[in-house]
Amino acid sequence: MFVTQIIHLLRRWRQYEANVRELSRLGDRELADIGINRSEIARVAWEGAE
């Protein structure tokens, strides 16, 4: 059970990091087009990692 939770958390963290990288590559105009600003990248990336 514990190992399964750790594996799940690691996979989620890796997805979070990938999301942050991808969103960070976008310009401010592109971010605005999808309805977020640069300060929201971490939150949006974490929500997308679920």
N, C-alpha and C positions, 0 to 999 in steps of 0.2 A: 504494500500500500504506500509506504513512505517513498520507496524508489520510484513508483509510478508518478507520484506527485512531483518529485524532483525532475523527472524526465519531461513531464508536461510543462513545468515552469521553464525549463531550459529551452524547449521548443518555442514556447510563447516569447521568451526573451529574444531568441534568434529572429523570430518574425518581427518583433518590435524594432530591432536594430535595422533590419532590411527596410521596414516601412520608413523609419527615420531617414535612412540614406536616400531612399527614393524621393521622399517629399522635400528633403533639403536640396536636392538637385534642381527643383523647380524654382522659377523666378517668382517674384512677388506678384506679378500680373497673373501668372498661371495659378498660383495659390488662391488668389482672389476669385478666379474663375470657378474654382471648386468650393469656394465658400469658407476658406480658412485663412488665417494670417500666420506669419512665421512663428509667433509666440505660442501658437496652438499645436505645433507639429508634434511635440512629445505626447500630448493628450490624445490626439487623433491617431497617432501611431500605436499607442498602447491599446486603444479601443479596437483598432483594426487587427490586433494580434490575437484577439479572443477566438 
